[in-house]
Amino acid sequence: MPQSDHPSPEATRPRPARLQSIAGIGVDRMGSRADLSGRDLLRLENLDVDIPPDPEVVARTRSAAETDSDNSYLPFIGQEQLRKTAARHVSKLAGLDYDGTRNCVICAGGLSGILNVLLATTEVGQEVIVTDPTYAGLINRIRLAGGEPRFVPFVFTPGQPWRLDRDALRRTVGPKTRSLLLMSPSMPSGGLLDEEDWRLVAQLCVAHDLLLILDSAMERLLFDGRTPLHPAGLPGMADRTITVGSASKELRMIGWRVGWIVAPEAYMPDLVAVSLANVVVPVGIAQAAAALALERSLETLPPYVAELQARRDLLIEEFAGLPFGVPAGGWSLLLRASDFGLTGAELSERLFAEGVCATAMEGWGIEHGDQYLRFVYANEPVARLRGLGDKVRRALGC
């Protein structure tokens, strides 16, 4: 067939401006590569979990699939039972009194909820503060909403927990700042905001009339006896904190695609308007199961967290002497490849040959970005993680 002298429409069409800075997250590419390899790889590339959900939750989902009221668009803002359960859950953590009818809307997963909150609260050109590193999907959503991400670094000390740079946070707040989008423990570092960090966040929010968007997807996945501190309960924060929760990480219900937004009543009309204009309604057959999972989580969460900590503790042993940050919670650990003259992507390639699939951090931060490789330990048991340190050292040539 003769070659055309004219470029294809795909090559010439302009991209919308909102997409110019949208970065890939790398996970899908590495996951597909692992799937197609036909090899029994260590699957450390994706935020999946091999620990199944509560069996009672699975049973409730099955029954919902045969229930007519669960196979419905209505109610658009989420089933009343889940809204009340989510509001009670956040109320207990924050020490406030949220009402499921007045303060909660259900969303199709936490990230959908984050985008809805950003669309409902952010003017084009306003700045949203995030930590460095931060999940690229959150950064992308800030840009899709027309906002500008501003990065406040965690301090990296090899072999130690990540620590928020408070002075950098003070400096980063400026006249264009609209909100802070924070997660603790943070994804992907496992960095934790402690009480003093949160009190500084509260002081800055009150002094500069800022909104706090809290991504609470992992707030109870904490190690070494740590306990969550929900910042909405701090002085001045009840009216300026929007909490976005998710069934994916804490409840191990990734495929259910259910999340919740709990917010001051003044924000609810705009949050509902965006929700109705976006996904409309989350998965009907998943909502009653998510409510049950939340209700049972005080019982089901401790053994799950203990298993995650056992995996993290093993990686700390395996990586002894290497430049990694200790996660205070969450699902993943970061190793700084640049100490060995490598990018995270180059180390990822070497490790793939060793039978390890892990995703580089390009686009996940500025100070802590492509120099790092991320290891997600939520999807592989301790027995399979043993020996990972030897494979990493061979890939590093040390």
C-alpha positions in Angstrom: 0.0 0.0 0.0 1.5 3.4 -1.0 2.5 5.7 1.9 0.4 8.9 2.2 2.1 12.2 2.1 -0.4 13.5 4.7 0.0 13.0 8.4 -2.7 11.1 10.2 -5.4 13.0 12.0 -4.0 11.6 15.3 -0.6 13.2 14.5 -2.0 16.7 13.8 -4.9 17.1 16.1 -4.3 19.5 19.0 -4.4 18.1 22.6 -6.5 19.9 25.1 -4.4 22.1 27.3 -5.5 20.2 30.4 -3.7 17.1 29.1 -0.3 18.7 28.4 1.1 17.9 31.8 -0.6 14.6 32.5 2.0 12.0 33.2 1.7 8.2 32.9 2.0 6.3 36.2 3.9 3.3 34.8 2.0 0.7 36.7 -0.2 -0.4 33.8 2.8 -0.9 31.5 4.8 -2.9 34.1 1.7 -5.0 35.0 1.0 -5.8 31.3 4.6 -6.7 30.8 4.6 -9.1 33.7 1.3 -10.7 32.6 2.7 -11.3 29.1 6.0 -12.7 30.3 4.7 -16.1 31.3 7.1 -16.0 34.3 6.4 -16.4 38.0 7.6 -12.9 38.9 7.5 -11.2 42.2 4.6 -8.8 41.6 5.6 -5.6 43.4 4.6 -3.1 40.7 1.0 -2.3 41.5 -1.2 -1.2 44.5 -3.0 -4.6 44.6 -3.3 -6.8 47.7 -3.3 -10.6 47.9 -5.1 -10.7 51.2 -8.8 -11.3 50.4 -11.6 -9.2 51.8 -13.7 -10.2 54.7 -15.7 -13.3 53.7 -18.9 -11.8 55.0 -18.4 -8.8 52.7 -18.0 -11.1 49.7 -21.2 -13.0 50.7 -23.1 -9.6 51.0 -21.9 -8.6 47.5 -23.2 -11.9 46.1 -26.6 -11.4 47.6 -26.7 -7.8 46.4 -26.2 -9.0 42.8 -29.6 -10.6 43.1 -31.3 -7.7 44.9 -33.4 -5.4 42.7 -32.8 -2.3 44.8 -29.1 -2.7 44.5 -29.4 -2.9 40.7 -30.4 0.8 40.4 -29.1 4.2 39.6 -30.9 5.5 42.7 -30.1 7.1 45.0 -27.7 9.1 42.9 -25.7 10.3 45.9 -25.3 6.8 47.4 -27.3 4.4 49.4 -28.4 5.8 52.8 -26.9 2.9 54.8 -23.4 3.5 53.4 -23.6 7.3 53.7 -24.6 6.9 57.4 -21.9 4.3 58.0 -19.2 6.4 56.3 -20.2 9.5 58.3 -20.1 7.6 61.6 -16.7 6.3 60.7 -15.2 9.7 60.0 -17.0 11.1 63.0 -15.3 8.6 65.3 -11.9 9.3 63.9 -12.2 13.1 64.0 -14.2 13.5 67.1 -16.9 15.4 65.2 -20.6 14.8 64.5 -21.0 14.3 60.8 -24.5 13.2 59.5 -24.9 10.8 56.6 -27.8 12.7 55.2 -26.2 16.2 55.3 -22.5 15.6 55.1 -21.8 12.6 52.8 -21.9 11.6 49.2 -20.7 8.2 47.8 -18.2 8.1 44.9 -16.9 5.5 42.5 -13.6 4.9 44.5 -11.4 7.3 46.3 -9.6 8.8 43.3 -13.0 9.6 41.7 -13.9 11.3 44.9 -10.6 13.3 44.9 -11.3 14.5 41.4 -14.8 15.5 42.3 -13.6 17.5 45.3 -11.0 19.3 43.2 -13.5 20.1 40.5 -15.9 21.5 43.1 -13.4 23.6 45.0 -10.5 24.7 42.7 -10.5 27.6 40.2 -8.2 27.4 37.2 -4.7 28.5 38.2 -5.1 28.0 41.9 -2.4 26.0 43.7 -2.9 22.7 45.5 -0.1 21.7 47.9 1.0 18.0 47.9 3.9 16.2 49.4 6.9 15.1 47.4 6.7 12.2 46.5 2.9 11.8 45.8 1.0 9.3 43.7 1.1 10.6 40.1 -2.6 9.9 39.8 -3.3 12.6 42.4 -1.0 15.1 40.7 -2.8 14.4 37.4 -6.2 15.0 38.9 -5.1 18.4 40.2 -4.1 19.3 36.7 -7.3 18.0 35.2 -9.2 20.2 37.5 -7.2 23.2 36.3 -5.1 23.5 39.5 -1.3 23.8 39.8 0.4 21.3 42.1 3.0 22.7 44.5 5.4 20.2 46.1 6.5 20.0 49.8 9.2 17.4 50.2 9.4 14.7 52.8 13.0 14.5 54.2 14.7 11.3 53.2 17.2 9.8 55.5 18.3 6.2 54.5 17.1 3.6 56.9 14.8 6.0 58.7 11.1 7.1 58.5 10.3 9.9 56.1 9.8 13.3 57.8 7.8 16.3 56.5 9.8 19.4 55.8 7.8 21.8 57.8 9.9 24.9 56.8 9.2 24.0 53.2 5.5 23.8 53.9 5.5 27.3 55.4 7.4 28.7 52.4 5.1 27.0 49.9 1.9 28.6 51.0 1.3 31.6 48.8 -1.4 34.0 47.4 -2.5 31.4 44.8 -2.8 28.5 47.3 -6.3 27.2 47.5 -5.9 23.9 49.3 -3.7 21.1 50.6 -4.2 17.6 49.3 -2.6 15.4 51.9 -2.4 11.7 52.7 -1.0 10.1 55.9 0.5 7.6 55.6 1.4 8.9 52.2 1.4 6.9 49.0 4.0 5.8 47.9 6.5 6.6 50.6 4.6 5.5 53.7 5.6 8.9 55.2 3.5 9.9 58.2 2.3 13.3 59.3 2.7 13.4 63.1 0.7 15.5 65.5 3.0 18.5 65.2 2.8 18.3 61.4 -1.0 18.3 61.5 -1.1 21.2 63.9 1.1 23.2 61.5 -1.2 22.3 58.6 -4.2 23.5 60.7 -2.5 26.7 61.7 -1.7 27.5 58.0 -5.2 26.6 56.8 -6.8 28.9 59.4 -4.3 31.7 58.9 -4.6 31.7 55.1 -8.2 30.5 54.7 -7.2 27.2 53.0 -9.1 24.0 52.4 -7.7 20.6 53.5 -8.5 17.7 51.2 -7.7 14.6 53.2 -7.1 11.4 51.2 -7.8 8.9 54.1 -7.4 5.8 52.0 -4.7 4.4 54.3 -5.1 6.4 57.5 -5.5 3.3 59.7 -2.8 1.2 58.0 -0.1 2.2 60.6 2.8 0.3 62.0 4.8 0.1 65.2 1.8 1.0 67.4 1.0 4.3 65.8 -2.6 5.5 65.9 -4.4 7.8 63.4 -4.9 11.5 64.0 -7.7 12.9 61.9 -7.0 16.6 61.3 -10.7 17.7 61.0 -10.8 17.5 64.8 -8.1 20.1 65.3 -9.0 23.7 66.2 -10.5 25.6 63.2 -10.5 22.6 60.9 -14.0 21.2 61.1 -15.3 23.7 58.6 -12.4 23.5 56.2 -11.6 19.8 56.0 -13.1 17.5 53.3 -12.3 13.8 53.9 -12.2 11.3 51.0 -12.3 7.6 52.0 -12.1 4.4 50.0 -12.9 0.7 50.4 -9.9 -0.3 48.3 -6.9 -0.2 50.7 -8.1 -0.5 54.3 -11.0 -2.8 53.4 -9.2 -4.7 50.6 -12.1 -4.1 48.2 -10.3 -2.7 45.1 -12.6 -4.1 42.5 -15.7 -2.9 44.2 -14.9 0.8 43.3 -16.6 2.5 46.3 -15.5 5.6 48.2 -17.1 8.4 50.2 -16.7 12.1 50.6 -17.5 13.5 54.1 -17.6 17.3 54.2 -19.0 20.3 55.9 -22.6 20.9 54.8 -21.6 24.2 53.0 -19.6 22.2 50.4 -22.2 19.5 49.8 -24.3 21.2 47.0 -21.2 21.7 44.8 -19.9 18.2 45.6 -23.2 16.6 44.7 -23.5 18.7 41.5 -20.0 17.5 40.4 -20.8 13.9 41.4 -24.0 13.9 39.3 -22.1 15.5 36.3 -19.3 13.0 36.5 -19.8 9.3 37.4 -23.4 9.9 38.6 -23.5 6.9 40.9 -21.1 4.3 42.2 -21.5 0.5 41.8 -24.9 -0.4 43.3 -24.1 -4.0 44.2 -21.0 -2.9 46.1 -22.4 -0.3 48.5 -24.0 -2.5 51.1 -20.9 -4.7 51.2 -18.7 -1.6 51.7 -21.0 -0.5 54.6 -20.7 -3.9 56.2 -16.9 -3.9 55.7 -16.6 -0.5 57.5 -18.8 -1.7 60.3 -16.6 -4.8 60.8 -13.3 -3.1 60.3 -12.5 -2.7 64.0 -12.4 -6.5 64.1 -10.9 -7.3 60.7 -8.2 -4.5 60.5 -5.7 -5.5 63.2 -4.6 -8.9 61.7 -4.4 -7.3 58.3 -2.2 -4.5 59.5 0.0 -7.0 61.4 0.5 -8.9 58.2 1.5 -5.7 56.3 3.9 -4.8 59.0 5.5 -8.3 58.9 6.1 -7.8 55.2 7.5 -4.3 55.7 9.8 -5.6 58.5 11.1 -8.3 56.3 12.0 -5.8 53.6 13.8 -3.6 56.1 15.9 -6.7 57.0 16.4 -7.6 53.3 17.5 -4.1 52.4 19.8 -3.5 55.3 22.5 -1.1 54.3 20.7 0.1 51.2 19.3 3.6 50.8 15.6 3.1 51.5 13.0 5.0 53.5 11.1 3.2 56.3 7.4 3.3 55.8 5.4 4.2 58.9 2.4 2.6 57.3 0.8 1.8 54.0 1.7 -0.6 51.2 5.0 0.4 49.7 8.7 1.2 50.2 11.0 3.4 48.2 14.7 2.6 47.4 16.9 5.4 46.0 18.6 4.0 42.9 20.5 7.2 42.2 23.0 6.4 44.9 24.3 3.7 42.5 24.2 5.9 39.4 20.9 4.5 38.2 17.4 5.9 37.6 14.5 4.0 39.1 13.6 3.0 35.5 17.0 1.5 34.9 16.9 -0.4 38.2 13.4 -1.7 37.3 14.8 -3.1 34.0 17.6 -4.9 35.8 15.3 -6.3 38.4 12.9 -7.6 35.8 15.7 -9.9 34.6 16.0 -11.1 38.2 12.3 -12.0 38.3 11.1 -8.9 40.1 8.5 -6.5 38.7 8.6 -3.1 40.3 7.6 0.4 39.0 9.8 3.4 38.7 8.8 6.7 40.2 9.0 9.1 37.2 6.3 11.7 37.5 5.6 11.0 41.2 7.7 13.8 42.6 10.4 16.3 41.9 12.9 15.9 44.7 11.9 12.3 45.1 10.9 11.1 41.7 12.8 9.2 39.0 15.7 8.6 41.4 13.6 6.0 43.2 12.1 2.5 42.7 8.9 1.6 44.4 8.3 -1.9 46.0 4.6 -2.7 46.8 4.7 -5.4 49.5 0.9 -5.7 49.8 0.6 -8.2 47.0 3.3 -10.8 48.0 3.5 -12.9 51.2 6.5 -13.0 53.5 7.6 -16.4 52.1 7.9 -15.1 48.6 9.6 -11.8 49.7 12.5 -13.6 51.3 15.6 -13.2 49.2 14.5 -10.0 47.5 17.5 -8.2 49.0 19.9 -10.5 47.2 18.1 -9.9 43.9 18.2 -6.1 44.4 21.9 -6.2 45.3 22.7 -8.2 42.2 20.8 -5.7 40.1 22.7 -2.8 41.7 26.0 -4.6 41.2 26.9 -4.5 44.9 
